[in-house]
C-alpha cells in the first residue's frame, strides 16, 4: 500500500521518481502521472514490512539512483527515453531479486 501526498504537485513538491518507478513496476504499466513529495509504503493493519518487500523497494530505488547518476555524463535524449530507461532499470532490479537461485 502506497501513501502518496494528495496535493504534492499543486504544492510544487519534487517529483519522486523512485516511487513512480516502483508503483509502475508493481502495477505492470507506466503510470501516466507523477508522484510528488514523500511516498510511504505500508502493509495493511500497520504490520511491519516483509523483508523481501523491503529488499525489492531498496533495489528499485537504488536502480533509479544509478540511472540518475549516469545521466550526469549521459543525459537521456528525451522524456520518453528517460521514462523507458528508469522503468527498465526498475524492472530489472525487481526481477533480479525474484529470479530462482540455482
N, C-alpha and C positions, 0 to 999 in steps of 0.2 A: 504494500500500500504506500503510495507516494503522497506526501502532503506538500502541496505547491502553494506558494504565495499567490493568493487570488487576484491581487491587483498589482503584481510586480512590474508588468510592462508599463502601465499607466504611471507608476511611481518612478519609472526610469531606473529600475534595478537592473544590474547587469544580466545578460543572457547567461544561463547556466548550461553550457554545452555538455558537460558530463551528465547532468540529469536528463537532458534532452536525448542524448545518445542512449543512455541506459533505458529510458522509457520506450524509445523507438525499438531497440533491440528486443526488449521484453514483449512488446506488442507485435513484433514481426513486421512492422511497417514504419515508414518515416512519418513521424508526427508532423502535420502541416503547420504547426505553431511552435513558437519557442517557449521555453520555461525560464522565467526570470526570477532572480533572487535565490534565496536559500530554499532547498528542497530536502525533505527529510523522508527516509524510508522507515516504515514501522511494520510490525506484524500485527495482525488482529488481536484484540484484547490485551494490548500492550505487552505481549510476550517478547522475550529477548530475540534478537535476530539470529537465525540459524548460521552457524559458522560457514557453511557453503555459500549462503547468500551474501554474507559479508565479504568473502573472498571474491565472489563474482562482481559485486559492486566495486571493490577496490581495483580489480583487474581492468574493468571497463574505464574507471576514472583514470587509472594510470595510462591506459592506451590513448585516451583523449589528450592527456597532458603531453605524452610523447609526440603525438601528431602536431599539437600546437607548438611545441619546441622546434620541431622540424620546419615549421612554417617560417621561422625566423630567417632561415637560409634559403628556403624554397617555398615561397608563398603559393597558395593554390591559384589556379587560373581563373577561378570564379566561385560564386556561391554554391552552385550545383556541384562542382568538383569538390569543394570543401566539405559539403554535407556528405557526399558519397564516400570520401576518404575517412571521415570520422565514423560513419556507420560501419564501414568495412573493418576498421580497426576495433571498434566495439564488439562486433560480431565475432571477429577472430579471437579476441581476448576471452569472451564468454565461452566460445566453442572449445578453446584450448583447455579450459577447466573441466568441461563436460566430456572430453574425449576419453574413451576407455583406456586404461593403462594395461600394458602387456606384462 
